[in-house]
Amino acid sequence: MTTKAIDSSQLFEEGLEEQIRQKIDTIAAVADELPGVLLIHNLRKQLAVEYMSPRGLQHLGVSLEQLREMGTEYHNTYFNPEDAKDYVPKVTAFIEENNDGIVSFFQQVRARKGDPWSWHFSTTKIFMRDGAGAPLLTITMAYPIDPLHHVTTKVARLLDENNFLRKNFHRFSKLSGREQEVLQLMALGQSASETAEELCISVTTVETHRRNIKKKLDTNSFFELTQYARAFNLI
């Protein structure tokens, strides 16, 4: 590469960095007036934090410089990895689509290891694109949810069901369509005779299906059987 080409590339990078700075400065001027925590991530740095509003920095007890130095380790430090398995693929797919919409998700955050997790409702959109039109920055607003609010309990339950689904999808996929029907009625509390009548099959066949279901799912627990039914939308 010639010196001229190197100089041109350096000037381009410097110009891009200046555009990023100006874009962030515009938001930073009003960020602390907003009701939630505002974050800007840099896609060229694997979603490392480029900016966080003062309210968020105060909550985490760090400076913006410290967050930037953490790079992608920021995500592992402050966010629950269990619910990240649910929303990270969703956000990644959204960024790849490269449209002007938004993506919303719930996530759990804590300032220090050992602290209780606190739920936040977050929305993300593409904030800036490069000269080729590819996403460069994302902007996220994170709103804390009152731990006593009924939504917190519902979100936690949905997260548990999603985690259960991911861990047990292989086992559930072994069930036939008829076995799924029998599992649904089991979870609803129907007896073998009631199930046989509803599905128009013999009680002996129902009992065989029930044994096979328990074997394939490796459980004799009625509670776990209902967990399967809920997680896989049978009830």
N, C-alpha and C positions, 0 to 999 in steps of 0.2 A: 504494500500500500504506500502510495506517495505521500510526501509531507503535506501537499495540498489537500489530498483526500482526508488525511488525518485531521488537519485543521478544520476542514468542512464538517467532519463528523463531530468534532469537539464542540464546534459552534452550534451544531444542531442540538446536541445534548444540553448545552448550557441554555439554549433558547427554550427547550422543553422544560427544564427545571424551573426556569423563570415563569413559564406559563402555569406550572403546577403551583408554585409559590403564590402567584397572584390569585389563582382560583381558590386556594385554601384561605388566603387572607380575607377574601370576600365573605366566606362563610364564618371564619373565626371572629369577625367583627360583631356577629349577632349570636354566636353559638350558645353563650351562657344565658341568653334570654329565652332559649327554647325549653320546653317542659321535660325533655329527655336528655340523654347523653348522646352527643354527636361524634361519630368516628369516620375517618377517611382512611381507606386502605389502598396501598399501592400494589397493583397487579404485577408490575415488573419486579417487585421484591417479594413475590409469593404471598401476597396479601398481608405484608407487614404493615404496622400502623404508621401512617404518615401524619395523622393529626387526631387528637382527642380533646373534646371540650373540657374546660376546667372542672366542671362538676364530676365528670368521669375520672379525671386524674386524682381529684381529692378523695373519691370513693375508694380507689385502688391504693392510694397512698404512694404514688410514684410521680415522677416528672415525665414530660413528653420525651425528653432526651433518653431517659431510661427505657421507655417503651420502644423507642426506635432502635436502641441498641439490642433489645431482646429479639428483634426480628420475628420469625414465625413461632418462636418459643412462647411468645405472648399468649397464643391461643391455648397451649397446653397448661400454662400457669394459671389462667383465670377462668377457664370455661370447662364445664362438665363434659368429659369425653363421651358419656353415654348419649346425651341428647345431641351432641355434635354429629354422631353417626347418622342422625335423622336429617338435620338441616344442612350440613355441609354439602352433600351431593345435590340438594335442592338449589343452593346458592350457586354452586359450580355450574350446574346446567343452565341456570338463569344467565350467568355471565357469558357463557358460550353462545347463547341465543343472541346476545348483543342487541337487545331492543330497549325502548325507552320506558318500559313498565317498571313495576316494583315486585319484589319477592318478600313475603312476610314469614316470620317463624318465631318460635319460643326458644329461649335458651336460659341456662342457669349460670350465674356468675358468682364468684367469691373473691375477696381481696387477698386472703391468706389461707394457706393449707390448714385445715381444721375448723375454719369458719363454716357456718351453715351456708348452703347454696341459696341464692335469691333469684327468683324468676324475673325475666325481662321479656317484653314483647318487642321484637325488632323488625324494622323494614329497611330494605336495601335497594338502591338503584345505582346505575352507572352514572358517575359524576363527571367524568372527563374521558375523552378518547384521544388517541394519538393522531398523527397526520394521515395515517392509513385507515383511520376509522375503527381501530381495534380498541377495546376497553383498556383504560389506563388507570383510572381511579374509581373506587366505589365509595358511596356515602351511605352511612347507616345511622338511623335514629333508634336508640334503645330506650324503652320506657319501663321503669320498674313496676312490678305488680305487687300490690298489697298482699303480704303473706296470708292475711285472714280472708282475702277475697275468694269467693267460691271458684273463680276461674283457675286459681292456683292448684286446687285439688283436682279439678278436671284435667288440666294440662299434665299434672304429675301422673294421673291414671293413664292418659293416652301415651305418655312416654313409656311407662311400664309395659303397656300392651305392645307398643312398637318394638321395644327391646325383646320381649317374649317372642314376637313374630319372627324377628331376624334370627334368633337363636334356635328356633324350633321349626323353621320353614321346611327343612329337609324331612323331618319326621312327619309333619302334617301332609306333605306332598305324597306320602305313601298311601294315604287313605283313598279309597275309591269314592265315586260320587255317592253311591248308596251308603257307604260307611259315614260319609259326612252328614248325610240326612239323619242317620241313626244317632250320631254324636250330637247333632242339633237338638233332637228330641230328648236325649239323655240330659243335656244341659238345662233343658226347660223342665226337667223333673218328671217326664213321662215314664211310666212303667213299661216293661217289656210287652205286656199285653196291649197297652194303649198304643205303643209304637207300631206293633204288628197290625192293629186295626187301621191306623192312619196310613200306613205304607202298603197295606193290602198284601202282607207277607205273613208267614207263620211265626209264632212265638219262638220256635226253635231256631229259625233263621235269624231273628232279631238277637237272640242270645249268642249265636255264633258271631254275628257282626260285632257285638259288644266285646267279646273276648278278643277278636282280631284288632279292634280299635285300641284296646288297652295294651295289647302286645306291641303294636306298631308305634304307639306314642310312649311306650315304656312307663306307664303309670297306672295305678289302681285308685288314684286319688280323685274323688269327685270334683274337688276344688280345681285341680290341674286340668281336668277334662273341660270344666267350664271356662278356664283360662284360654284353652285352645279355641273354644267356640266363640268367645268374645274377640280374641285377637284376630281370628280369621273370618270375622263378620258372619258367623252362623246365627248369632243371636244379637 
